[in-house]
Amino acid sequence: MIGILQYIAPTIQFLLGVYAFHEPFTRTQLTGFGLVWLGLVVFTLDNVRPRSSSSLTVVDERVR
């Protein structure tokens, strides 16, 4: 949770700079910003999605 919150503050600063203070924002900067968020989405989805049960080994300790 803390990790995602660390992206919120800079994003709010970015939005304020571009829309409230009319700072210049080039296509190259937009590409970089988009790639950072794309990486964040991929990382988050990888950590959130359930792991397949085939990768887990179940040990049956019952004695027959």
PyMOL commands that set and color helices and strands:
alter all, ss='L'
color gray80, all
select helices_A, chain A and resi 2-20+27-48+53-55
alter helices_A, ss='H'
color red, helices_A
deselect
rebuild
show_as cartoon
